Amino acid sequence: MIQGPVTSGRHGWAFNRPLIDLAEKGYVEAEFFLTGEAATYALAPGAEFSRDGQWRAQPKGKVPFKTRFLVYRPGDPAKFNGTVVVCWNNVTAGYELFFGESPEVLEEGYAYVCATVQRVGVHGFEANPQGLAAWDPERYGDLAIPSDDASYDIFSQVARAVGPGRDRTVDPMGGLEVKTVIGVGASQSAGRLATYINAVHPLAPEQGGHAFDGYMLQIYFGSGTALEASDRPINAAAANIRLPRGEVLIREDLDAPVMIVNTELEAISCQTVRQPDTDRFRTWEAAGLTHVSFQAQLTRNEKYLRDFGVAPPAPSQQINRIYLQPLYDAALHHLNRWVNGGPPPPSQPLIDFDGDGEVIRDKYGLATGGIRLPQVAAPVAVNSSAPVTDDFAGRLRGTNRPFDPATLAALHRDETDYLAKFSQAAAAAVEAGVMSPRDVEPAVAEAAQEYRRAVEIGARQPAPAAG
């Protein structure tokens, strides 16, 4: 059963909604509740969690649930491109993280659905719960997800609630004619989505399968999750867990396209489970980028301040400063064309590793191989996945180290020369299909700021000793 749009609550807005006014972009934002019974799954008799991802699962039982999903959709049906992206909301922080208000989504007419499918999203961690029910008991107090075992089928049910064959009694899509549905998950959610793809997607529709037309796994560490999970979630930051290593492939017999979009950091984990590009599979790896950038952390902090009323610590100036969202947007553009019968995304070079599994780096410290966005192809700093601090958050945020004055001067005569080289590199990225033309101008403007920052930091460095 679908209820909504939801407007109640003490805050007056849906948790983690965009910072921008979607109405100014011609979009409608609406939140809905979904109530029902979710199937849980187990391996079929004789099956195993094999490395090849050929997992045979079957329904095990059902559990009741009530959850929410947040919809962004074009207000004008003529602006809708026919594709709904359903995001598996990330709960690693103990509250939900998602971002669907990107230029590709809003300018190209997608609908975007942010789905709460895991227990932590509703109930939070036991210590200092920050889930939906604690954040706004008036709005979310009767939501309930008993176990993450239900997450897979809840994801399917959200997809069907917004898909082409949906019940329109209460229509979250406002009458839009949906053609295709794409499932997206990032980081922790990508691991769960990998299990969904390998175990649930192949099932018959009446068992929860075949709810999506294609998938994108973002910043994916190469490991799936259990079908039957512990009811006690792990606070990864508090436990200071190590980053996972790749253990499983995406099954090769899928009838839906799958795309993995990774940075240098996840490529390290995934190097042992790399798969060749096929007519149903693509992997992109971007050199110099990492899991969480300075820009992304600023957005997260601003949302946190609005939603929780407390300012989190400012991000370190030393963390990676190459924003990942433009690469996601380029990938989504290709994936949408692919699932609608067009050509697959262009294959891209992968990051280089040596025989010991270490990233090969050039004389500046930049990773070789892989997608080379203009910040790497025309650099003013070393951006890498190497952490500044050896804690859980530090391992995700990487490094930014501006070049010293001598290196900067040897590479670029001045700011004008640098921006000319950066613009050439951006044009090459557009030609390669890994950057949208719309992202070039803001990237060049940011590049000017980064050049000036490198000059300023260099000027504060002590002069080298004579002789």
Secondary structure, DSSP 8 states (H G I E B T S, - for coil): -EE-----SSSSS-TT--SS-GGGGTEEEEEEEEEEEEEEEEE-TT----TT----EEEEEEEEEEEEEEEEEESSGGG--SEEEEEE-B-TTSS-B-----HHHHHHT-EEEEE--SHHHHH--SSS--SHHHH-HHHHTT-B---GGGHHHHHHHHHHHHSTT---SS-TTTT----EEEEEEETHHHHHHHHIIIIITTS-GGGT----SEEEEES--S----SS--SS---HHHHT-----------TT-SS-EEEEEEHHHHHHHGGG----BTTEEEEEETT--SS-HHHHHHHHHHHHHHHSS------TTS----SHHHHHHHHHHHHHHHTTS--------B-B-TTS-B-B-TTS-B-BSB--HHHHS-SEEEES--SSSSHHHHHH-EEEE--HHHHHHH-SSHHHHHHHHHHHHHHHHHHTSS-GGGHHHHHHHHHHHHHHHHHHHHTS------
